[in-house]
């Protein structure tokens, strides 16, 4: 199995790369989180990889961090989630955002990713629970996590973007109840 590539970046066509390693060009699929952090063409690049062997193809996927690769491997173990869907998930959410969504069981965050429907989102949350979100250590324990999740879901339902909602939640003091937290978050959004 090919676990790591180190070479010269020849082509960047999202989500595909072409990397020259000692005269051999490897086509590598990468999530957008990795793609955005790549060096320029002609520069040296190092990626951790995962080789997927199918009946009709051998496909290579590359990642900037070990965490991204591990999450990718967890995702493709889930029934109905292929490599393309896993790349889409990692392109739509960072590893920490995905971990937070799993810990808080926020299907709404996953449904916003292209190709992820409600049933797939629920399956992802169920399958990844205990494997991904548990080690995140969200402050305030489960009760605070539940209140934060409820406030976030309320803001998303009102039409605010993930970024706006996340920034507003940072303005809400720890331990605040859901209804008071929503009021404070809305007040913070109206000032911005």
C-alpha positions as CSV (number, residue, x, y, z in Angstrom):
1,X,0.0,0.0,0.0
2,X,1.2,3.5,-0.8
3,X,1.1,5.4,2.5
4,X,2.9,8.6,1.7
5,X,4.0,10.6,-1.4
6,X,6.8,13.1,-1.5
7,X,7.5,14.8,-4.8
8,X,7.0,17.8,-7.1
9,X,3.5,19.2,-7.6
10,X,2.9,19.2,-11.4
11,X,-0.9,19.9,-11.8
12,X,-3.7,21.1,-9.6
13,X,-7.2,20.5,-10.9
14,X,-9.6,20.3,-8.0
15,X,-9.9,17.8,-6.5
16,X,-7.2,16.0,-8.5
17,X,-3.4,16.5,-8.3
18,X,-0.5,15.2,-10.3
19,X,2.6,14.6,-8.2
20,X,5.9,13.6,-9.8
21,X,7.8,11.3,-7.5
22,X,11.2,10.4,-9.0
23,X,9.9,10.4,-12.6
24,X,6.6,8.6,-11.8
25,X,3.4,10.8,-11.9
26,X,0.8,9.9,-9.3
27,X,-2.8,11.1,-9.7
28,X,-4.1,11.9,-6.3
29,X,-7.6,13.0,-5.1
30,X,-7.6,15.4,-2.2
31,X,-10.3,17.1,-0.1
32,X,-10.5,20.9,-0.5
33,X,-9.1,21.4,3.0
34,X,-5.8,19.9,1.8
35,X,-6.1,21.5,-1.7
36,X,-6.2,25.0,-0.3
37,X,-3.0,24.5,1.7
38,X,-0.9,23.2,-1.2
39,X,2.3,24.9,-2.4
40,X,2.6,26.3,-5.9
41,X,3.2,24.3,-9.0
42,X,6.7,23.0,-9.3
43,X,7.2,23.0,-5.5
44,X,7.8,20.1,-3.3
45,X,4.7,18.5,-1.6
46,X,4.3,15.7,0.9
47,X,1.0,14.0,1.4
48,X,-0.2,11.1,3.5
49,X,-2.2,8.7,1.2
50,X,-4.8,6.0,1.1
51,X,-4.9,3.6,-1.8
52,X,-8.4,2.3,-2.7
53,X,-8.3,-0.9,-4.8
54,X,-11.5,-1.5,-6.8
55,X,-12.3,-4.0,-9.4
56,X,-11.9,-1.4,-12.2
57,X,-9.4,1.0,-10.7
58,X,-6.7,1.7,-8.1
59,X,-7.3,5.2,-6.7
60,X,-5.0,7.2,-4.6
61,X,-6.3,9.8,-2.1
62,X,-4.0,12.3,-0.3
63,X,-4.2,14.3,2.9
64,X,-2.3,17.0,4.6
65,X,-2.7,15.6,8.1
66,X,-2.9,12.1,9.7
67,X,-6.2,13.2,11.3
68,X,-7.8,13.8,7.9
69,X,-6.6,10.5,6.6
70,X,-7.9,8.7,9.7
71,X,-11.4,10.4,9.4
72,X,-11.5,9.5,5.7
73,X,-10.8,5.9,6.6
74,X,-13.6,5.9,9.2
75,X,-16.0,7.4,6.7
76,X,-15.4,4.9,3.9
77,X,-16.1,2.1,6.4
78,X,-19.7,3.3,6.7
79,X,-22.2,1.6,4.4
80,X,-23.3,3.8,1.5
81,X,-20.3,6.2,1.9
82,X,-17.7,5.9,-0.8
83,X,-14.5,7.7,-1.3
84,X,-16.1,10.6,-3.3
85,X,-18.6,11.2,-0.5
86,X,-15.9,11.0,2.2
87,X,-13.8,13.7,0.3
88,X,-17.0,15.8,0.0
89,X,-17.5,15.6,3.7
90,X,-13.9,16.5,4.5
91,X,-14.1,19.4,1.9
92,X,-17.3,20.7,3.6
93,X,-16.2,20.4,7.3
94,X,-12.8,20.4,9.0
95,X,-12.0,17.4,11.2
96,X,-12.8,19.4,14.3
97,X,-16.1,20.7,12.9
98,X,-17.1,17.1,12.0
99,X,-16.1,15.9,15.4
100,X,-18.2,18.6,17.0
101,X,-21.2,17.7,14.8
102,X,-20.8,14.0,15.8
103,X,-20.5,14.8,19.5
104,X,-23.5,17.1,19.4
105,X,-25.4,14.8,17.0
106,X,-26.0,17.7,14.6
107,X,-27.4,16.2,11.4
108,X,-28.2,19.7,10.1
109,X,-24.5,20.4,9.7
110,X,-24.0,17.3,7.5
111,X,-27.1,17.8,5.4
112,X,-25.6,21.1,4.1
113,X,-22.8,19.1,2.4
114,X,-23.6,18.3,-1.3
115,X,-24.5,14.6,-1.7
116,X,-25.5,14.1,2.0
117,X,-29.2,13.6,2.6
118,X,-30.9,13.3,5.9
119,X,-30.7,9.5,6.1
120,X,-27.0,9.5,5.3
121,X,-26.3,12.2,7.8
122,X,-28.1,10.3,10.5
123,X,-26.2,7.1,9.6
124,X,-22.9,9.0,9.7
125,X,-23.7,10.4,13.2
126,X,-24.7,6.9,14.5
127,X,-21.7,5.1,13.0
128,X,-19.1,7.8,14.1
129,X,-20.5,8.3,17.6
130,X,-17.8,7.2,20.0
131,X,-15.2,6.9,17.3
132,X,-14.8,10.5,16.3
133,X,-16.5,13.1,18.6
134,X,-15.7,11.6,22.0
135,X,-12.1,12.7,22.0
136,X,-12.9,16.3,21.2
137,X,-13.6,17.3,24.8
138,X,-16.2,20.0,24.3
139,X,-16.1,22.4,27.3
140,X,-19.1,22.4,29.7
141,X,-19.9,18.7,29.4
142,X,-23.0,17.2,27.8
143,X,-25.5,19.8,29.2
144,X,-23.5,22.7,27.8
145,X,-23.0,20.8,24.5
146,X,-26.8,20.2,24.3
147,X,-27.6,23.9,24.9
148,X,-25.0,25.0,22.4
149,X,-26.3,22.6,19.9
150,X,-29.9,23.8,20.4
151,X,-28.8,27.4,20.1
152,X,-26.8,26.6,16.9
153,X,-29.7,24.7,15.4
154,X,-32.1,27.6,16.1
155,X,-29.8,30.1,14.4
156,X,-29.4,27.8,11.4
157,X,-33.2,27.4,11.2
158,X,-33.5,31.2,11.2
159,X,-31.3,31.3,8.1
160,X,-27.9,32.3,9.5
161,X,-24.8,30.6,8.0
162,X,-22.6,28.2,9.9
163,X,-19.9,30.9,10.3
164,X,-22.4,33.5,11.5
165,X,-24.0,31.1,14.0
166,X,-20.6,29.9,15.3
167,X,-19.4,33.5,15.9
168,X,-22.6,34.4,17.6
169,X,-22.4,31.3,19.9
170,X,-18.9,32.5,21.0
171,X,-20.6,35.6,22.4
172,X,-22.9,33.5,24.6
173,X,-21.5,32.9,28.1
174,X,-20.9,29.3,29.2
175,X,-23.8,27.8,31.2
176,X,-26.5,30.0,29.6
177,X,-29.9,28.4,29.0
178,X,-31.2,27.8,25.5
179,X,-33.8,30.6,25.3
180,X,-31.5,33.1,26.9
181,X,-28.6,31.9,24.7
182,X,-30.7,32.4,21.5
183,X,-31.6,36.0,22.6
184,X,-27.9,36.8,23.3
185,X,-26.8,35.2,20.0
186,X,-29.4,37.2,18.0
187,X,-28.3,40.4,19.8
188,X,-24.7,39.7,18.9
189,X,-25.7,39.0,15.2
190,X,-27.7,42.3,15.0
191,X,-24.6,44.3,16.2
192,X,-22.4,42.6,13.5
